[in-house]
Amino acid sequence: MNNQLLLIVFGVLVSCGVPVSSLYKDKMLSVISAEKTEWVGGRAGVKGAMYIVQLKKKNNSIIIVKTLKAEGNIISFAQNNSGNTIVIRGNLPYKNKEENMVADPVPTGNSDSQNLNPKDNWIEYTVKGSKISNRINIPKFISVQPSGDSVP
């Protein structure tokens, strides 16, 4: 008797269109491009990576990006909307190994290395007016060389 009741409840929920979260399906967005540009600062040991992701909306909903995860790291970002295109620009400064060095360095292993996992890339977002979080995976970031002249 309990099994029949569970089947009926499940059937009612499915027929009502209850949203089912999925990491692999996305009805609202598609990834147009995902680029990574490595940069070097004006001081010894200052460097990092800039990530640019372009998304295309599939309808006129207002999309609010909550989280950008690139190569295993949560990245601070800015979101720009233009028509049906959303551009996410994020920056990941790498740890400065020069700042922590002493005259006679003692080997400490890889505790200072940056955690990069090239397969752990995704964006978490919500649609305005909804409390449901959605996630879209980014297959990989294409490495791009910076344009323009380097400043000596």
HUJO-V537954 format. One record per helix or strand of 3 or more residues. SS is the DSSP state (A for helix, B for strand). FROM is the first residue (numbers start at 1). TO is the last residue. If there is no record, write none. Layout:
SS	FROM	TO
SS	FROM	TO
This chain:
A	2	15
B	29	40
B	47	57
B	63	70
B	73	82
B	85	93
B	122	127
B	134	137
